[in-house]
Amino acid sequence: MKVKDVMNPRPRTVSPETSIEGMMERLRQQIEGCFPVVNKKRKLVGIVTESDLLDILYVPAQRAIVGGGDLVREAMKRVAGNVGEMMTKRPITVTPKMTIQETLSIMVAHKLRHLPVVEGEKLVGLINLRDILNLYHLVR
């Protein structure tokens, strides 16, 4: 089975200019836990997930400095004014022709639940762990 057989071919998207408040409201109204971020030509430029929102909403009382890069990224997200400032740029992607097993391997290796599906740089869909679980439920 291929990604194209399971993916959502019309995922809801946001633009880099979408406000954080607007993105949070859209996220609250849907089942998906993420938004691919696309420009006007539907080129994938990033992804924003529920986990990214945790970095904005949760401010720890104390934090040990272990990895400076993560702290800087979290701080940038807290002061972000729009999706473009908080999204994960250059997200890991899959193509419609990849197998579900290849997709699961990527999800496991990178600890991801959602993957944008692209042809070239253009977003053509979204596949998530729930889509794959539904597939396994149907075929067993």
Secondary structure, DSSP 8 states (H G I E B T S, - for coil): -BGGGTSBSS---B-TTSBHHHHHHHHHTSS-SEEEEE-TT-BEEEEEEHHHHHHHH---S----S-HHHHHHHHHHHT-SBHHHHSEES---B-TTSBHHHHHHHHHHHT-SEEEEEETTEEEEEEEHHHHHHHHHHH-
